[in-house]
Amino acid sequence: MVVGSKGGMPTDPAWVTNLRASPEVAVYIARKRHGARARIATGEERAALWAGLTARVPTYAHYQSLTTREIPVVILELAE
Protein backbone atom coordinates (compact mmCIF):
# COMPACT_ATOMS: atom_id res chain seq x y z
CA MET A 1 0.00 0.00 0.00
CA VAL A 2 0.98 3.61 -0.50
CA VAL A 3 -0.33 6.79 1.10
CA GLY A 4 -1.30 9.92 -0.85
CA SER A 5 -0.46 12.37 1.91
CA LYS A 6 1.18 15.18 -0.09
CA GLY A 7 2.31 16.56 3.26
CA GLY A 8 -1.24 17.52 4.23
CA MET A 9 -1.80 19.79 1.23
CA PRO A 10 -5.42 20.46 0.24
CA THR A 11 -5.35 18.33 -2.93
CA ASP A 12 -4.36 14.74 -3.65
CA PRO A 13 -0.99 14.11 -5.29
CA ALA A 14 -1.15 13.90 -9.08
CA TRP A 15 -0.18 10.23 -8.97
CA VAL A 16 -3.38 9.44 -6.99
CA THR A 17 -5.45 11.18 -9.67
CA ASN A 18 -3.57 9.18 -12.31
CA LEU A 19 -4.24 5.89 -10.48
CA ARG A 20 -7.94 6.68 -10.27
CA ALA A 21 -7.99 7.18 -14.03
CA SER A 22 -5.74 4.23 -14.87
CA PRO A 23 -5.29 1.75 -12.01
CA GLU A 24 -3.03 -0.71 -13.85
CA VAL A 25 0.51 -0.21 -12.55
CA ALA A 26 3.93 -1.82 -12.37
CA VAL A 27 5.73 -2.28 -9.06
CA TYR A 28 9.22 -3.50 -8.37
CA ILE A 29 9.84 -5.96 -5.56
CA ALA A 30 13.39 -7.17 -5.06
CA ARG A 31 14.28 -5.73 -8.50
CA LYS A 32 11.56 -7.75 -10.22
CA ARG A 33 8.78 -6.03 -12.12
CA HIS A 34 5.22 -7.08 -11.29
CA GLY A 35 1.91 -5.97 -12.71
CA ALA A 36 -0.57 -4.70 -10.15
CA ARG A 37 -3.91 -2.94 -9.87
CA ALA A 38 -4.36 0.06 -7.58
CA ARG A 39 -7.52 0.74 -5.62
CA ILE A 40 -8.37 3.31 -2.99
CA ALA A 41 -9.27 1.80 0.38
CA THR A 42 -12.63 2.96 1.76
CA GLY A 43 -14.85 2.53 4.80
CA GLU A 44 -13.84 0.09 7.50
CA GLU A 45 -10.89 -1.21 5.49
CA ARG A 46 -9.40 2.27 5.22
CA ALA A 47 -10.10 3.02 8.89
CA ALA A 48 -8.25 -0.12 9.99
CA LEU A 49 -5.32 0.53 7.66
CA TRP A 50 -5.15 4.19 8.68
CA ALA A 51 -5.06 3.27 12.38
CA GLY A 52 -2.12 0.95 11.75
CA LEU A 53 -0.32 3.48 9.56
CA THR A 54 -0.63 6.33 12.02
CA ALA A 55 0.50 4.10 14.88
CA ARG A 56 3.69 3.29 12.96
CA VAL A 57 4.15 6.69 11.28
CA PRO A 58 2.59 9.43 13.44
CA THR A 59 3.49 12.02 10.80
CA TYR A 60 0.51 10.78 8.75
CA ALA A 61 -1.85 11.81 11.56
CA HIS A 62 -0.22 15.23 11.56
CA TYR A 63 -0.67 15.53 7.79
CA GLN A 64 -4.34 14.61 8.16
CA SER A 65 -4.75 17.40 10.74
CA LEU A 66 -3.51 19.91 8.16
CA THR A 67 -6.20 19.18 5.57
CA THR A 68 -9.94 18.59 5.30
CA ARG A 69 -9.56 15.96 2.55
CA GLU A 70 -9.36 12.31 3.51
CA ILE A 71 -5.83 11.23 2.74
CA PRO A 72 -6.07 8.27 0.37
CA VAL A 73 -4.64 4.88 1.24
CA VAL A 74 -3.95 3.05 -1.99
CA ILE A 75 -3.83 -0.75 -2.08
CA LEU A 76 -1.66 -2.28 -4.78
CA GLU A 77 -2.88 -5.78 -5.59
CA LEU A 78 -0.39 -7.88 -7.50
CA ALA A 79 -1.61 -9.54 -10.67
CA GLU A 80 -1.47 -13.32 -10.64
C-alpha positions, 0 to 999 in steps of 0.5 A, spaced: 500 500 500 501 507 498 499 513 502 497 519 498 499 524 503 502 530 499 504 533 506 497 535 508 496 539 502 489 540 500 489 536 494 491 529 492 498 528 489 497 527 481 499 520 482 493 518 486 489 522 480 492 518 475 491 511 479 484 513 479 484 514 471 488 508 470 489 503 475 493 498 472 501 499 474 507 496 475 511 495 481 518 493 483 519 488 488 526 485 489 528 488 483 523 484 479 517 487 475 510 485 477 503 488 474 498 490 479 492 494 480 491 500 484 484 501 488 483 506 494 481 503 500 474 505 503 470 505 509 472 500 514 478 497 510 481 504 510 479 506 517 483 499 519 489 501 515 489 508 517 489 506 524 495 501 523 499 506 519 498 512 524 501 508 529 507 506 525 508 513 522 505 518 526 506 524 521 501 521 517 496 523 523 499 530 523 498 531 515 491 529 516 490 534 521 492 539 516 487 538 511 480 537 510 480 531 505 481 524 507 488 522 505 487 516 500 490 509 502 492 506 496 492 498 495 496 495 490 494 488 488 499 484 485 496 480 478 497 473 478 
